[in-house]
């Protein structure tokens, strides 16, 4: 807005903007998100976490729905990223062997520790996910709720490879994001949130491949039905990915490459194109095959 140049109420935002212009694009975007959550929405309350005046009612509906999309957590080690005040941390800790909850706002971490003080298997740590590091194969499940939309495209791409490394073979990555537009009705002084389309997330995580060939495979995705029914918002999306080991990734690649030449597929081609056709290339290709 042009009034940022002269309105006194925007002086701190103008200072942040002017300072960010002197830095590279990545650092300025991160500064905006830190300002957004570190100052404007730093209060450790449910309404602030969900940015909605009706947070209590929506939480009661959506939290069980989100948790129902997770696999069994018995005997598992879980990483809860962007954990906030611990809306999900406590319940995850009740079901899993160990939970590590991370958020970059210390006030939220403190509230998470207070609310879940009785859970000895829950560790809460203050850290920025963009600089967070763990040993490869550290977790069975990595969970996040409204996290990626507060990262730049480059940070999401880097995040995808990091979490792929941190997961054990067969491990699950679960994320829920607001797509296209905001979920809550809270008035915001400014809003740097990235409301991407679902296809962008699908593409980023499909493209994440480690040097040994391990990659993600999308198991399931859908809208959060409670938001669709109550708010008419069908763009609260969740995604569940599984880490494929090297052998599984290679098997998938080979299946895609030669699957059309299996007996079942050959019969299907013959049914469609005529006897003797095992490839859509016609007589010449069929004879060569």
N, C-alpha and C positions, 0 to 999 in steps of 0.2 A: 504494500500500500504506500502511496506517495506520502501520506501523513506520518509515516515513520520518521521522516526527515525533521518534523517540527513538533509533533505531540510529545509532551513531557512523559506521558505514561509509557511511551515506547523507547525511552532513552536507553534503558539497559539492553533492549533488543537491538537497537541501532548500534550500540557499542559492540555487541556480540557479532553482528553482521559485518561491521567495518573491520573488526579484528580477524574474522574468518576469511575475508577477502585477501588478506595478506598471506594466508596459509594455502596449502594445497587443498583440492576439493575434498579428499577423503577426511582430512583432519577437521575441516570446517563442518562437514556433515555430522561427524561424531560429536563435535562440540554442541551442535544443535540438539542432538538426542540427549546428551548429558544435561543440557539446560532444561529440556522438556521434562525429563524424569527426575533430575537431581534437584530442581528448584520448583518448577510450576506444579508438578504432581508428585511431590516427594512424601506427602503425608501417608503413613502406613495404614490406610483404611480400605475396606472392601470397595466402597464407592470410588475411591481414587484408582484402585487397581483395575476396575472394570470400566472406569470413566462413564458411569451411568448412575442416574439418580434412583433407578429401580434395581440396583445391583443385588440386593438381598433376594428378591424374587427370582431374578434370572440365574443367580448362582445356585439356588436350590434346584432349579430345573436342569441347567446345563452341566454342572459338575458331575452328577451321576452318569449323564449321557456320555461325556468325554471319557470318563474312567471305564465305561463299558466297552470302549473300542480298543482297550489295551489287552495284550496277551496276559497269561498267568504270570504273576510276579513272584511266586513262591521260589525261594532260594536264589533270587536274582539280585544283582547290583545295579542300581538305578541312578542316573544323573538327571536332575531336575534343573533345567536352565531357564533363566528369567523367572525364577521362582516367586519373586515378590514377597508378599507377607506369608506365603506358605499355604495358599488355598489348596494346592494339590500335594504338597510335601508331606503333610501329616498322614494323609490317607495312603500315599505310596509307601511310607515307612511302616504302616500297619501290615502291609501285604508283602513287602520285599525284605530281603535279609539286610540290605544296607542302602541308604539313599544319601546322595550328595546334592545339596540344594545350593544354587548359585544365583546371586543377583548383584548388580553393581551399585544399588542404593543401600547404604548402610542402615538407614532407618527401617527399611523393609526387612533386611536380614535380622535386625534386632527383634522385630515383631514376630518373625518366623521362629526364632529361637524361643521367645517367650511363650508363644501359642503352642509350641510342640516340645516344651521343656521335658516332658516325660518320655520322649522317644530317644532312647540311647543309641539307636542305630541310624539316627539322622544327624548329618553334619552339615551345618550352614556356613557358607563362606562368601565373603564379599569380593567380587572380581568382575571385570569386564569380559564378556564372552569373546570379544575380538582379540584379546591377548591371552585368553585362558589356554592352558596346555595340560594334557594328561598323557600317560603312557599308552601305547597302542594296546587294544584288547582289554580295556579297563572296565567296560560296562556291558550289561546285557540289554538294557533299555535306556535310551536317551529321550527325554520328554521335554517339550516346550509348549507353552500356551501364550500366544501373542508375543513372540520374540522377534521373528525374522523381519517383520514389518518395521522394526526400529533399526534395521541394518541397511547399509547401502548394497547395491547389486554386487559389487566386488566383495564386500564382507560376507554376503550370503554364499557366494561361490567358494570363498575360502573356508567358511563354516562347514559347508557340505563335505569337503575333503577331510577336515579335522574330525568331525563326528564319525565319518566313515572309518577313520583310523582308530578312534577310541572304542568303537563297538567290537565285540567279539564276533567271530563267524556265526551267522544266523541271528545276530542281534537285531533289535528293532529300534527304528527312529520314528518317533511320533511328534508331529507338530500341528498346531492349530493356528490359523491366521485369519485376519480380516481382509477380504479381497474386495477390490473396487471402491469401497467406502467404509466409513467408521461404523462401529457397532453400537456405541453408546451416545447419550445425549448431552454429555457434559460440555459446557462452553469452554473453549480453549483460546488462550491468548494468541498462540500460534501452533501450527500442527505440522511437524516435519515427517509424519508417518508415511511410509511407502505402501499404498494400497495396490498391490500387484494383482494381476489376474492369475487364476489357478494354474494355467498352462505354463506360466513363467516358472513357478516353483517346480512343476513337474519336469521341465526342461533342465533346470539347474541341477537338480538332484540326479536326474538320469545321466547327465554329462559328467558327474563326479566319479572318477576312476583313479584308483591308486596305482602306483608303479608295478605292483604285483598282479594287477588285473582285477582286484576285488572292486565291487560296485554295488549300487543299490538296485533293488527291484521293488516297484510299487505294488504293495499288497492290496490296499484299499484306500478309497477317498470318498468323501461325501460332505454335504453341508451339515451344520449343527442344527438338528431338527427343531430344537426348542426355540432357537432364534427365528427359524422360518415360520413356525406356528404363531409365536407371540408377537414378534416384531415385523413379520413379513420380510425378513432379511435372509435370503438364501445364499448369501455370499460369506457366511462364516464357515470356512472350510477346514477340514482336518485331513491329514495325510498320514498313512502308515507305510513305512518303507522297511524292507529287510535287507540286511547285508549279505550278499552272496559271496561265499568263499571262492578261492581261485578255481577250484575244480567245477563248482556250480556255474561260475561265470563263463568258463570255457565251454561247458556243456551247453549252456544257453546259446552261446555264439554259434556252436556247431549245429545245433538244432535249427536255428534260424537260417543257416547257410545251406544245409542239406535236407531239411525237413520235407521239402517238396518232392524228394525222390524216394520217400518211404513207400512201401507197398500200398498203404491206405491212401496216400496222396496220389500215387500213380493211378489207382482205380478211380479216384475222384476226377482226375483230369480226363481219363478215358470216358467217363460218364458224361462230362460236359462237352468235350471236343471230339469224341469219337474213338473207336478202338485203335490202340496203338499209339495214341497221343499221351505222352507222359510229361509233357512240358508245353507251355503255351507258345513255344517257338515254332510248332508245326512239324511237318514231316522231316525236314532236314535235321532239326535238333533232336527229335525223337530217335532217328536212326543213329545219330552219333552217341546218344545216351545208351 
